[in-house]
Amino acid sequence: MMVKNRYDTISEMFISVTNRYANKVAYGYKDGNDWKTLTFAEARSQVEKMTGGLKSLGIKAGDHVGIVANNSHLWAMSDYATICARAAVVTIYPMLTTKQVKWIAQHAECRFVFAGDREQTEKVLSFLHEAQKIEKVIVLDNSVFDDENVITLNELLEMGTQYNAEHPDEFEKDAMSIHKEDVLTLIYTSGTTGEPKGVMLTHGNLVSNIVASLNVITADEKDTFLSFLPLSHSFERMAGHFLATSVGAAIYYAESINTVADNMQEVHPTLMTAVPRFYEKVYGKVIDSIAAGSAVKQKIFWWAINNGRKTVHKKLAGKAIGPLLGSKLKLAHKLVFHKLHERIGGNLRFFVSGGAPLSKEVGEFFSAAGITILEGYGLSETSPVISVNPLEKPKIGTVGPPIPGVEVRIAEDGEILTRGPHVMKGYFKNDDATAEVLDKDGWFYTGDIGLLDEDGYLVIIDRKKNLIVTSGGKNVAPQPMENTLVTSKWIEQILVLGDKQKFVSALIVPSFPNLEAWAEEQRLQFENREELIKLPEVKQLYDRVIEESMEGFAQFEKIKKYILLPHEFTIESGELTPSLKIRRNIVVQRYRDIIEKLYSEVDEQ
């Protein structure tokens, strides 16, 4: 059944849903050791007061309001309050440095900023004297500051209560007066190169993406979402926030990234969005725990996975499972899979994966265990979803067919182009950058290389700018190799190199907890990580890991040399984007000397 568009704007959606599901749980959050909830009616009341408070501060239609805070029901309500005041939300990752927050807040011309806590407020206060546009900082956790430019959320709510008493019908009238062409949000791309760009998305962009996505994946008021990806990220904002609320689902907020495993068992979510690193970590922990078990336990586990894989392949081929395989699968579930299902809360219908490509090995593992991961694809500039695997026929190794209303074509050089109601209005104050990616016919150039398979499913090969051309003229896509190697228990992060060089190499950050435990078992002597990675026994280990992982790749693609690094790439060091992608240019520049040395040593030999 086609899902029809019942509203034109996000503000209209919020009013409709909070009326329809008034007494149902909208948000859940942890307070100490207890989970507390807010109904849609309670959330609506709070949003109305917050909107009234912003109006009493003088907010005008089209103003920009920043949110720099960790995920919570307060983030969600700050979003709706700003939107219903006819302003646009500027999302700012809370893990960004003060310098990065300052750049975005100033470039976006934020007039007000919601800050999550004392730490985030102090970031904003440190540059407030330079940021002439920012008039007030609103502290969501009610931390008190002796500063006339700062007010607490409680103070904003009091101002809003008074304002709404004097203007009783204004909230709904203003919220319903918004047009679908109006800018809803500015999302600054974390960009692996250059300064971030402010993606302008309209109400119509997001509404079209919600409705089209709901025609491919099913969600309704009976669902419970567990949210832990940053709401600053377009993927979580659309799928885990706007889409979830649009169907009347409950959204519970994980306490932090570190508590997700515990929170899943407390909340029992039916739907979750996550990035590949999450699935890789779960996969790694399961494999480690099996490897530490008895030979019998290992044999049973891999027998179960093998039968799970056979079942998946038969289903995808449209063949009957048959009574023998069916009975084996029941036994596999009883002996092995039910434990994994319990670990993720016991009620999960499916995961959605986005933000980066999911390793085929990891996807097949979860699928074999009866846990569905629907991989999708998109960018901030496309609201974000371009394609997603359908629930009834997911294809591992693809990102699914384009969602309804979205056009996709492949350019002559392999670049993925897309057109439709999901494509952004443009980059804020950056017409040149907009013209580089949007042509006169409305086609958006994604910068990704891909293909459409025989079933019309999209397959992503790599970022266009990441493609390696060796000095021998061979084209190498680093992403498939990186995805394969990062599933190893010995590798935490990897960057494949080799452009204009004779062979492919890599920078590897070992998984130090696993490596250090192994080294101690081997009774190797080392004082620190720098010493550990230089040991010949460690080199032998990684030689073996890489050789085994490279099976299936062409000879010219295989990693011939590598460098082990003693420290992880981090957001703080500038080597990772807030969405945990490696900033290739920065890392290559930082380690340029040792990379050059690696290639020059081979030339000398």
Secondary structure, DSSP 8 states (H G I E B T S, - for coil): -------SSHHHHHHHHHHHTTTSEEEEEEETTEEEEEEHHHHHHHHHHHHHHHHHTT--TT-EEEEE--SSHHHHHHHHHHHHTT-EEEEE-TTS-HHHHHHHHHHTTEEEEEE-SHHHHHHHHTTTTT-TT--EEEETT----S-TTEEEHHHHHHHHHHHHHHSTTHHHHHHHT--TTSEEEEEE---SSSS--EEEEEHHHHHHHHHHHHTTS---TT-EEEE-S-TTSHHHHIIIIIIHHHTT-EEEE-S-GGGHHHHHHHH--SEEEE-HHHHHHHHHHHHHHHHTS-HHHHHHHHHHHHHHHHHHHHHHTT----HHHHHHHHHHIIIIIHHHHHHTTS---EEEE-SS---HHHHHHHHHTT--EEEEEE-GGGSSEEEE--TTS--TTS--SB-TT-EEEE-TTSEEEEESTTS-SEETT-HHHHHHHB-TTS-EEEEEEEEE-TTS-EEEEEEGGG-EE-TT--EE-HHHHHHHHTTSTTEEEEEEE-TTSSSEEEEEEE-HHHHHHHHHHTT---SSHHHHHT-HHHHHHHHHHHHHHTTTS-TTTSEEEEEE-SS---TTTTSB-TTS-B-HHHHHHHTHHHHHHHHHHHHH-
